[in-house]
């Protein structure tokens, strides 16, 4: 069982996701800016995450914290659940 500890959003247009906590190889996936990621584990400058379409490791500098109240779920019958970030109004 995977326990999500907290929520993040990707802050790069194509945030790379790696197989291991190392950027020596090619990314196994990428997620777009604003995409939800659930934190599974932290290791130095790396964070193990699970996303809607992938799981792996991202660099801490490539993501930002997402307060739980800013996380919204959208579901349309017949389609997968989608998570979205709604920024707070200034």
Secondary structure as UniProt FT lines:
FT   STRAND          6..10
FT   STRAND          14..18
FT   STRAND          29..32
FT   TURN            33..34
FT   STRAND          36..43
FT   TURN            44..45
FT   STRAND          46..51
FT   STRAND          55..59
FT   HELIX           60..62
FT   STRAND          63..65
FT   HELIX           68..70
FT   STRAND          71..74
FT   TURN            77..78
FT   STRAND          82..85
//
